[in-house]
Structures are given as structure tokens and as C-alpha cells.
Amino acid sequence: MHYSSGVANHFFYLLSEGSGAKVINGVSYNSPTSDGLPVTGIGRDKALQIWYRALTTKFTSTTNYASARTGTLAAAGELYGTTSAEYTAVANAWAAVNVGSRPGGGGGGGTSFENTADVSIPDNGPAVTSSITVSGRTGNAPSNLAVGVNVVHTWRGDLQIDLVAPDGSTYRLKSTSGSDSADNVNTTYTVDASSEVANGTWKLKVQDKAAQDTGYIDSWKLTFP
């Protein structure tokens, strides 16, 4: 992906400044949106924080616009929460440049599948999994599959968390971090699972990769919009 390209620039402008006519530093702008709907900006500082976090922790050399959308949504969720105005603004700004769709129905709704059984995570040990069987869906999973993760664990930087699709494909949700000393993971990640068949057994895989701190998977949830 070319980070200096027009689509990404337009996304960032809409995210930070919003759509519509305005004057910035004496220059008149009137930024259109592909769907004709307005975008409310969140300011350059917040937009920069989201983009930088996505750029440094989510993007790879093969990142395209769809996965850039997923990465910036994940970054916004980690920074501000998935119910925040900032998270919604990221989704709206991408939709406004014709990448993905806007949140429907104010962000509620969807069909959820949940596993609330506790699973202990061995200290500095092998990975453990918790399974959810999805049924009654047609076709593939969405490009914005919401993966709600609730893990109780001291020093969450020890944890590596992956979503495993029914065919065994793995999607990294969280990498280990030697500097993340906060407790617990209570986050909703957005995954582009559009290449996966929706029905089947999905797994949350969690591994503690450093000594001393312990915890357990408290619950996790898949939400299909």
C-alpha cells in the first residue's frame, strides 16, 4: 500500500477535519464523500494517534485499503473504545472514500455467538483455546467481524491472542509487549474474515509467553453485523 496515495490522504483529511466546506489557514476546502453522507472530524491529533498506532502495530508490507481500514478501526478501538465517536468516525471516513460501509443502526444489532466458560492460561506455557460454533449463517464471514475478548490477566503484555477460523487460518489480534504492564484485555477487535466460511468452529487462542503473571479467558464473543 502506498501510504502517500490519494485515497489514504482523503481518508485522513476526512477523519481529522470532516467533510463539507471550510477554510483552513486561509485556504477554502470542500471535501466530498463517495456516499454523499457527512463525516464529522475528530481533529488532527486524534487522527494522527490512530494512524500512527495502525502504521506501527497493524500494517504490513502487503496492507491494502481494506486491511488498512481494519487496522485503523482496531487502533481506534484500542485507543478510544469500539463504542466511541472516534471509532465511528474511522468507519465513516473509510466509507466516505468507498472503502467498506458505514456502521449500521448506530452500531448496535448484529448476531452474536458467545462462550462464557473460563479457561485457565498456563504461566509461560502452551497456548489454550476457547471454541465458538457458528451456525445458521450463509456464505462467508464479514469484512468487519467483531471479536470481543475478555481476558483476566495481570501484565497483559505477556499475552499473544489469535482468532482461529474454522479452516485453521489464524488472525493475530494482539501481540506480546514487554512494556504493556496493565491488567486484563477487554477489547473488541475488528477482523476482515471475508475469505472464511462463516459457519463452523471458531477458536480464540491465547498464549502467555512470559513468566510470573497468570490469568484466564473469562469470555469471548463473535458478532456478525
C-alpha positions in Angstrom: 0.0 0.0 0.0 1.3 3.5 -0.8 0.7 5.5 2.3 1.0 8.8 0.5 -1.7 7.9 -2.0 -4.8 9.9 -2.6 -7.3 7.5 -1.1 -5.4 7.3 2.2 -4.8 11.1 2.2 -8.5 11.7 1.6 -9.4 9.3 4.5 -7.1 11.1 6.9 -8.3 14.5 5.9 -12.0 13.4 6.4 -11.1 11.8 9.7 -9.3 14.8 11.1 -11.2 17.7 9.5 -14.5 16.2 8.5 -16.4 16.8 5.2 -18.1 19.9 3.9 -16.9 23.4 3.1 -14.4 25.0 5.4 -11.5 27.4 5.5 -8.2 26.1 7.0 -5.2 28.5 7.2 -6.9 30.8 4.7 -7.5 28.1 2.2 -11.0 27.0 1.2 -11.8 23.3 1.2 -14.9 21.4 0.3 -14.2 17.7 0.6 -16.8 15.4 -0.9 -17.8 11.9 0.2 -18.4 9.0 -2.1 -21.7 8.1 -0.5 -22.9 11.7 -0.2 -23.1 11.4 3.6 -21.3 13.7 6.0 -18.3 12.9 8.1 -17.6 14.5 11.5 -13.9 15.0 12.0 -12.1 14.2 15.3 -9.2 16.6 14.9 -5.7 16.1 13.6 -4.1 15.0 16.9 -6.5 12.1 17.5 -6.4 11.1 13.8 -2.6 11.1 13.9 -2.6 8.9 17.0 -4.9 6.3 15.4 -3.0 6.3 12.1 0.4 6.1 13.9 -0.8 3.2 16.0 -2.1 1.4 13.0 1.0 2.1 11.0 3.4 0.8 13.7 1.3 -2.2 15.0 -1.2 -3.3 12.4 0.1 -2.6 8.9 2.5 -4.8 6.9 4.1 -4.5 3.5 1.1 -6.2 2.0 -1.5 -3.9 3.6 -4.2 -2.8 1.2 -7.0 -0.3 1.7 -9.4 -3.0 3.2 -6.9 -4.1 5.7 -5.9 -0.5 6.4 -9.5 0.1 7.3 -9.4 -3.0 9.6 -6.1 -1.8 11.2 -7.2 1.7 11.9 -10.5 0.5 13.3 -8.6 -1.8 15.6 -6.2 1.0 16.6 -9.2 3.3 17.3 -10.9 0.6 19.4 -7.7 0.1 21.5 -7.2 3.9 22.0 -10.8 5.1 22.5 -13.1 2.0 22.6 -15.3 0.5 20.0 -18.3 2.5 21.0 -16.5 5.8 20.8 -17.1 8.7 18.4 -13.5 8.2 17.3 -14.1 4.6 16.3 -17.3 5.5 14.4 -15.5 8.4 12.7 -12.8 6.0 11.3 -15.5 3.7 9.9 -17.4 6.7 8.4 -14.3 8.2 6.9 -13.3 5.0 5.1 -16.9 4.6 3.8 -16.7 8.1 2.6 -13.7 7.1 0.3 -15.6 4.0 -0.8 -13.7 1.5 1.4 -16.1 -0.6 3.5 -19.5 0.5 4.8 -20.8 2.8 7.5 -21.9 1.4 10.8 -25.5 0.3 10.6 -28.2 1.2 13.1 -26.0 3.3 15.3 -23.6 0.4 15.9 -26.0 -1.9 17.7 -27.6 -5.1 16.4 -26.0 -8.0 14.7 -26.0 -11.7 15.6 -23.6 -12.7 18.4 -22.2 -16.1 19.4 -20.5 -16.2 22.8 -18.5 -18.6 25.1 -18.5 -17.6 28.7 -16.7 -20.7 30.1 -13.5 -19.8 31.9 -10.2 -21.3 30.5 -7.0 -21.0 32.6 -4.0 -19.7 30.8 -0.7 -21.5 31.9 2.1 -19.2 33.0 4.7 -19.0 30.3 3.2 -22.2 28.8 1.4 -23.6 25.8 -1.5 -21.9 24.1 -5.0 -22.6 25.2 -8.2 -22.2 23.1 -11.9 -21.5 23.7 -14.3 -22.5 21.0 -17.5 -21.0 19.5 -19.6 -22.9 17.0 -21.3 -20.6 14.5 -24.3 -21.9 12.7 -27.3 -20.6 10.7 -25.2 -18.2 8.6 -24.9 -18.1 4.8 -21.8 -17.6 2.8 -18.6 -16.1 4.2 -17.9 -14.1 7.3 -17.9 -10.3 7.0 -15.0 -8.0 6.5 -15.9 -6.4 9.8 -16.3 -9.4 12.1 -16.3 -8.1 15.7 -14.3 -10.3 18.1 -15.0 -9.3 21.7 -12.3 -10.5 24.1 -12.4 -10.5 27.9 -9.3 -12.0 29.4 -8.5 -11.5 33.1 -4.7 -11.5 33.5 -2.1 -9.4 35.3 0.5 -7.8 33.0 -1.4 -8.3 29.7 1.8 -7.7 27.7 2.6 -11.3 28.3 -0.3 -12.4 26.1 -0.5 -13.3 22.5 -4.1 -13.6 21.2 -5.2 -15.0 17.9 -8.6 -15.8 16.3 -8.5 -19.2 14.5 -11.1 -19.7 11.7 -12.8 -23.0 11.1 -10.3 -23.9 8.4 -7.4 -23.2 10.7 -6.4 -19.8 9.3 -5.1 -17.5 12.1 -5.7 -13.8 12.6 -3.4 -12.0 15.1 -5.5 -9.9 17.5 -2.8 -9.0 20.0 0.9 -9.4 20.1 3.1 -9.6 23.2 4.6 -6.4 24.6 7.2 -6.1 27.3 6.1 -2.6 28.2 2.3 -3.2 28.5 2.0 -3.7 32.3 -1.7 -3.0 32.5 -4.1 -5.7 33.7 -6.7 -7.5 31.6 -7.8 -7.5 28.0 -11.3 -6.2 27.5 -11.4 -5.2 23.8 -13.4 -5.7 20.7 -11.2 -6.3 17.7 -12.4 -6.0 14.1 -11.2 -8.7 11.7 -11.5 -8.9 7.9 -12.7 -12.5 7.8 -14.4 -12.2 4.4 -12.3 -15.1 3.0 -13.6 -17.5 5.6 -16.9 -19.5 5.6 -19.0 -18.2 8.4 -20.4 -21.5 9.8 -18.1 -23.8 11.8 -16.0 -23.8 14.9 -14.0 -20.6 15.6 -11.4 -20.5 18.3 -9.8 -17.9 20.5 -6.2 -18.9 21.1 -4.3 -17.3 23.9 -0.7 -17.9 25.0 1.2 -16.5 28.0 4.8 -16.1 26.7 6.5 -14.7 29.8 6.9 -15.8 33.4 5.2 -14.7 36.6 1.8 -13.4 35.7 -1.3 -15.6 35.3 -4.9 -15.4 34.4 -7.8 -16.9 32.4 -10.1 -16.4 29.4 -13.3 -15.1 31.0 -15.4 -14.9 27.9 -15.3 -14.0 24.2 -17.8 -13.2 21.5 -18.2 -13.1 17.7 -20.7 -10.6 16.3 -21.8 -10.7 12.7 -23.3 -7.4 11.5 
